[in-house]
Amino acid sequence: MSDPILELSALNKFYNPGSRHQVHAVRDLNLAVEPGEIIALLGSSGCGKTSTLRIIAGFEEASRGAVRLKGREIHKLAPAKRNVAMAFEGYSLYPPLTVRDNIALALKSRRAAREEVEKRVAEIAHLLEIEDILNRYPSSISGGQQQRASLGRALIRDADIHLLDEPMGQLEPQLRALLRGRIKHFIKERGLTAILVTHDQTEANALADRIAVMEDGELQQFDAPDQLRERPANLFTGAFIGEPPMNLFTAQARAEGGALSFSLAEGVTLSYAEDAFSPELRALLNQQSAVTLGIRPHAVRIAQNGAENDVPEGARAEVYANQWLGDQSHVAARFAGGSIVSVEHDRTRYAKGDVIGVEIGVDDLHIFDANSGVAISHGGVVA
């Protein structure tokens, strides 16, 4: 593996330091980005993702820690000295310049040949579908068009790293879906390195090689999208990643008679053969009985009814909602003192009040420490 192109070391950011209203926005963040990677900083509003991006760009000062880009310590340099390109969430286009001149500004500043400028501006405009507004001024175009112009101004630059702050938040869904694929191809084809800030999981999954999940200024997990979904490091990541969200239940684990069972609220019990779990996991659960179970909605199977009295197999649940979304059904049912959601890929007949049985396989169980939220196991194996 090559040396990281960007390293964040013990990065901290305090707003209003020393005051009663001090905010610790970024907490001891360590992150390494490889050349050619697209990284997403993903989290809810206020999690520290935009502050991190602005520290890298130089628009916010790091309170503690270091930022190294291609081996250079840049956290004390002015933004113009960092060789970083940034697309701002707030667009930040120059009002006196046309869209064409806004996009071309970096090339003209380094005195690129006129033919090169025209060619590259045309390429970017075609990529972002803004050819028809190149000769207009920022005040005369929509927010979505301004956002694409800002994105184009960043992507055209020959920079060491490209920083994209919510770059498609103002676009309609169809255009956003189209541009995701185009932008990823553009970045990968040219070997660029990019960091994307977003609160949109779909956008992060579609664009990023790895995703850094953040909450309350702390890095929760930094991993490939499939690993975040299948092997979340903690309860926060497990609950945050995925749509619909992971089903969660407090449980007591107990091993007896060759079986391992989980007792949930209202007398619901999930039982499995003890040897379905690894010996290491069984030993852990024998020491710690209070856990939180997580099950992805796509993994919750609605059991077929048994023949006798039409009694459902599996654990009983009562349907209270059944939504058809055009390509899948979301069946929500009351279960173990809370609710459980199952995703079915066909239309389903279940109506409000129907009693169903749900089945949850060992391979689909995520087990978390009930107190710390740290992942204990995934699929019957120690995490």
C-alpha positions in Angstrom: 0.0 0.0 0.0 1.3 3.5 -0.9 1.9 6.2 1.7 -1.3 8.2 2.6 -1.8 11.4 0.6 -3.6 12.9 3.5 -3.2 12.3 7.2 -5.2 13.8 10.1 -3.5 13.3 13.4 -5.2 13.8 16.7 -7.2 16.6 15.2 -9.4 18.8 17.5 -11.5 21.8 17.0 -13.0 24.0 19.8 -15.4 26.8 19.1 -15.7 29.5 21.8 -12.7 27.9 23.7 -12.7 28.5 27.4 -16.2 30.0 27.5 -19.4 28.7 29.0 -20.5 28.0 25.5 -17.5 26.0 24.3 -18.2 23.4 21.6 -15.8 20.5 21.0 -16.7 20.0 17.4 -13.9 17.6 16.4 -12.4 15.2 18.9 -9.0 13.5 18.5 -9.7 12.6 14.9 -7.2 10.3 13.2 -7.7 9.6 9.5 -5.5 8.5 6.6 -6.6 8.8 3.0 -4.9 6.8 0.2 -4.1 8.4 -3.2 -6.9 8.0 -5.6 -9.5 7.3 -2.9 -12.9 8.9 -2.6 -13.7 9.3 1.1 -17.1 10.3 2.5 -17.5 12.0 5.9 -21.0 10.9 6.9 -23.1 12.0 9.8 -26.0 14.1 11.0 -25.9 17.9 11.4 -23.4 19.0 14.0 -21.3 15.8 13.9 -18.1 17.6 13.0 -17.8 16.6 9.3 -17.9 20.1 7.8 -15.6 21.5 10.4 -13.1 18.7 9.5 -13.3 19.6 5.8 -12.8 23.3 6.5 -9.8 22.6 8.7 -8.2 20.6 5.8 -9.0 23.5 3.4 -7.7 26.1 5.8 -10.9 28.0 6.4 -11.0 26.8 10.0 -7.9 26.7 12.3 -7.2 23.4 14.1 -7.2 23.8 17.9 -4.9 20.8 18.2 -3.4 18.2 16.0 -1.9 18.1 12.5 -2.9 17.9 8.9 -0.4 16.5 6.4 -0.9 16.5 2.7 1.6 14.6 0.5 4.0 14.7 3.5 3.7 18.5 4.0 2.3 19.9 7.3 -0.3 22.2 6.0 -2.4 23.1 9.0 -0.6 26.3 9.6 -0.5 27.4 5.9 -2.9 29.8 4.3 -5.6 28.2 2.2 -4.0 29.4 -1.1 -0.7 27.7 -0.1 -2.3 24.2 0.4 -3.1 23.2 -3.2 -6.6 22.1 -2.2 -9.7 22.5 -4.3 -13.0 22.9 -2.5 -16.7 23.0 -3.6 -18.6 24.9 -1.0 -22.1 24.0 0.2 -22.9 27.7 -0.1 -21.6 27.8 -3.7 -19.4 31.0 -3.2 -19.3 31.9 -6.8 -17.9 35.3 -7.8 -21.0 37.5 -8.8 -19.2 39.7 -11.4 -18.0 36.7 -13.3 -20.0 34.5 -15.7 -20.4 30.8 -14.9 -17.7 30.1 -17.6 -15.2 32.5 -16.0 -16.0 31.2 -12.5 -15.1 27.6 -13.6 -12.1 28.7 -15.6 -10.6 31.0 -12.9 -8.0 28.6 -11.5 -6.8 27.7 -15.0 -6.5 31.4 -16.0 -4.7 32.2 -12.8 -1.9 29.8 -13.7 -1.9 31.3 -17.3 -3.1 28.1 -19.0 -3.4 28.3 -22.8 -6.7 29.5 -24.1 -7.3 26.3 -26.0 -6.8 24.2 -22.9 -9.1 26.5 -20.8 -11.9 26.2 -23.4 -11.5 22.5 -23.8 -11.6 21.8 -20.0 -14.4 24.1 -19.3 -16.5 22.5 -22.1 -15.7 19.1 -20.6 -16.7 20.1 -17.1 -19.9 21.8 -18.4 -20.9 18.7 -20.3 -20.2 16.5 -17.3 -22.5 18.6 -15.1 -25.0 19.5 -17.8 -24.6 23.2 -17.5 -23.5 24.1 -21.1 -26.5 26.3 -21.5 -25.7 28.6 -18.6 -22.0 29.2 -19.2 -22.5 32.8 -20.3 -24.9 33.7 -17.5 -24.1 35.3 -14.1 -24.6 33.6 -10.7 -27.5 35.9 -9.8 -29.5 34.8 -12.8 -29.4 31.0 -12.2 -31.0 28.6 -9.8 -29.5 27.2 -6.6 -29.0 23.8 -8.2 -27.2 25.4 -11.2 -25.0 27.5 -8.9 -24.1 24.3 -7.0 -23.1 22.5 -10.2 -21.0 25.6 -11.2 -19.3 25.5 -7.8 -18.6 21.8 -8.2 -17.2 22.4 -11.7 -14.9 25.1 -10.4 -13.4 22.7 -7.9 -13.2 19.6 -10.2 -11.4 21.5 -13.0 -8.5 22.4 -10.7 -5.2 20.5 -10.6 -5.1 20.1 -6.9 -3.6 17.5 -4.5 -7.0 16.8 -3.0 -10.6 17.8 -3.9 -13.0 18.7 -1.0 -16.7 18.5 -1.8 -19.1 19.9 0.9 -22.6 18.5 0.2 -22.0 19.0 -3.5 -25.4 17.8 -4.8 -27.7 18.7 -1.9 -29.8 21.2 -4.1 -30.3 18.9 -7.0 -33.5 17.0 -7.9 -33.2 13.2 -7.3 -33.0 12.1 -11.0 -30.2 14.6 -11.8 -28.4 13.7 -8.6 -28.4 10.0 -9.4 -27.1 10.7 -12.9 -24.3 13.0 -11.7 -23.1 10.6 -9.0 -22.0 8.0 -11.6 -20.5 10.7 -13.9 -18.5 12.4 -11.1 -17.2 9.1 -9.7 -16.0 8.1 -13.1 -14.4 11.5 -13.7 -12.5 11.4 -10.4 -11.4 7.8 -10.8 -10.4 8.2 -14.5 -8.1 11.0 -13.6 -6.7 9.5 -10.4 -7.9 12.3 -8.2 -8.3 12.1 -4.5 -11.5 13.5 -3.0 -13.2 13.9 0.3 -17.0 14.3 0.3 -19.1 15.6 3.2 -22.7 14.4 3.2 -25.6 13.4 5.4 -27.0 11.3 2.6 -26.2 7.6 2.9 -27.1 6.9 -0.7 -24.7 9.5 -1.9 -21.9 8.2 0.4 -22.5 4.6 -0.7 -22.6 5.5 -4.4 -19.5 7.7 -4.5 -17.1 6.6 -1.7 -14.5 3.8 -1.5 -14.6 4.3 2.3 -16.9 6.1 4.6 -16.0 7.8 7.9 -19.1 7.8 10.1 -19.0 10.7 12.6 -21.1 11.6 15.6 -20.6 14.3 18.2 -17.2 15.1 16.8 -15.9 11.6 17.1 -15.0 9.0 14.4 -17.3 6.0 15.0 -16.0 3.8 12.2 -14.0 4.2 9.0 -14.6 1.4 6.5 -15.9 0.3 3.2 -19.7 0.7 2.7 -20.4 -3.1 2.9 -18.4 -3.4 6.1 -20.3 -0.6 7.8 -23.5 -2.4 6.9 -22.5 -6.0 7.7 -19.9 -5.4 10.5 -20.7 -2.2 12.3 -18.2 -1.5 15.0 -20.8 -0.2 17.5 -24.4 0.3 18.1 -24.4 3.9 16.7 -23.0 2.8 13.3 -25.3 -0.2 13.2 -28.4 2.0 13.8 -27.3 4.9 11.7 -26.3 3.0 8.6 -29.1 1.4 6.6 -32.6 2.2 5.3 -34.9 1.3 6.9 -32.9 1.4 10.1 -31.7 -1.7 11.9 -34.2 -3.3 14.3 -32.9 -3.2 17.9 -34.0 -5.1 21.0 -32.6 -5.3 24.5 -32.1 -9.0 25.5 -30.7 -11.4 28.0 -28.5 -14.2 26.7 -28.7 -17.6 28.3 -27.1 -20.9 27.4 -28.7 -24.2 28.7 -29.5 -27.6 27.3 -27.4 -27.3 24.2 -29.2 -24.1 23.2 -28.4 -20.4 23.3 -31.5 -18.2 23.8 -32.2 -14.5 23.9 -35.0 -13.3 26.1 -36.7 -10.2 24.9 -39.5 -8.1 26.4 -43.0 -9.5 26.8 -41.9 -13.1 27.0 -40.4 -13.3 23.5 -37.5 -15.7 23.2 -35.2 -16.4 20.2 -33.5 -19.8 20.5 -30.7 -21.2 18.5 -28.5 -24.3 18.7 -25.5 -23.5 20.8 -23.1 -24.8 18.2 -24.4 -22.2 15.7 -22.2 -19.7 17.6 -18.4 -19.8 17.7 -16.9 -21.1 21.0 -15.3 -17.7 21.6 -18.7 -16.0 21.3 -20.4 -18.5 23.6 -17.7 -17.9 26.2 -18.2 -14.1 25.9 -22.0 -14.4 26.3 -21.7 -16.6 29.3 -19.8 -13.8 31.0 -22.1 -11.0 29.8 -25.8 -11.7 29.6 -27.2 -8.2 28.9 -27.0 -7.4 25.2 -28.6 -5.5 22.4 -29.7 -7.5 19.4 -29.6 -5.8 15.9 -31.3 -7.3 12.8 -31.4 -5.6 9.4 -35.0 -5.3 8.0 -33.9 -7.1 4.9 -32.9 -10.1 7.0 -36.2 -10.4 8.9 -38.1 -13.2 7.3 -41.8 -13.6 7.6 -42.5 -17.3 8.3 -45.1 -19.3 6.4 -48.1 -20.2 8.4 -48.2 -23.6 10.1 -51.0 -26.0 9.1 -52.6 -26.4 12.6 -55.1 -23.6 13.2 -53.2 -21.4 10.8 -50.7 -20.5 13.6 -47.6 -18.7 12.3 -44.3 -20.3 12.8 -41.4 -18.3 14.3 -41.8 -15.5 16.9 -45.2 -13.9 16.9 -45.7 -10.3 15.8 -48.8 -8.2 15.0 -48.8 -6.1 11.8 -49.6 -2.4 12.2 -48.5 -1.1 8.8 -47.7 -2.4 5.3 -46.2 0.0 2.8 -45.6 -0.7 -0.9 -42.8 1.5 -2.2 -42.9 0.5 -5.8 -40.2 -2.1 -5.6 -40.5 -3.4 -2.1 -42.9 -3.8 0.8 -42.1 -2.6 4.3 -44.0 -4.6 6.8 -44.0 -3.1 10.4 -45.3 -5.2 13.3 -45.5 -4.9 17.1 -42.9 -7.2 18.5 -41.2 -7.7 21.9 -42.5 -4.5 23.4 -41.4 -2.5 20.4 -41.7 -2.8 16.6 -39.9 -4.8 14.0 -39.7 -4.0 10.3 -39.3 -6.6 7.5 -38.5 -5.7 3.9 -40.1 -7.9 1.3 -39.3 -7.6 -2.4 -42.9 -8.3 -3.6 -46.2 -7.0 -2.7 -47.5 -8.6 0.4 -51.1 -9.3 1.6 -50.6 -8.5 5.3 -53.1 -6.2 6.8 -53.2 -4.2 10.1 -54.0 -6.6 12.9 -52.7 -9.7 11.2 -50.6 -12.0 13.4 -47.4 -13.2 11.6 -44.3 -15.1 12.6 -40.9 -13.7 12.1 -37.7 -15.7 11.7 -34.2 -14.4 12.4 -31.2 -16.5 11.4 -28.0 -16.6 13.3 -26.1 -15.3 10.3 -28.2 -12.1 10.5 -27.8 -11.4 14.2 -25.7 -8.4 15.3 -25.0 -8.4 19.1 -23.8 -5.3 20.9 -22.8 -4.7 24.5 -25.9 -3.3 26.2 -23.8 -0.7 28.1 -21.0 0.5 25.9 -22.7 -0.2 22.5 -19.5 -1.9 21.2 -20.1 -4.7 18.8 -19.7 -8.2 20.3 -20.5 -10.3 17.3 -21.8 -10.5 13.7 -23.4 -13.6 12.3 -22.5 -15.8 15.3 -18.8 -14.9 15.3 -16.9 -12.5 17.6 -16.6 -9.1 16.0 
